[in-house]
Amino acid sequence: MMKLVYTHENRLLVSNVQNLLENAGIKTSLNNEFVGSASGDLSFLSTWPEVWVLDEHDYDAAMQLINKTFNSENNTEWICRHCNEINSATFDVCWNCEKENSVQV
């Protein structure tokens, strides 16, 4: 039996969640992908795209993966130990001196 794991008004976020789950080997279905044009006749929540897992046994793993992705604590800036420049968490190498990340703030 299929189970709903994610819905959002932003179709790109929903597609990203579906891709994340599919890449983890969890089979999914994308529902309400093209229902947005009916939002005047339906409740707006009824028109949001939805990701469903095809096998209910994958539900817990899917929810853990989604929660881990959206609640990641890997968003910490870091300070380069060579030049003391503050770098975004998305950088593995200091933008200023090009040394590798070694110190977390």
PyMOL commands that set and color helices and strands:
alter all, ss='L'
color gray80, all
select helices_A, chain A and resi 11-23+36-38+44-47+56-70
alter helices_A, ss='H'
color red, helices_A
select strands_A, chain A and resi 3-7+28-31+50-53+78-79+86-87
alter strands_A, ss='S'
color yellow, strands_A
deselect
rebuild
show_as cartoon
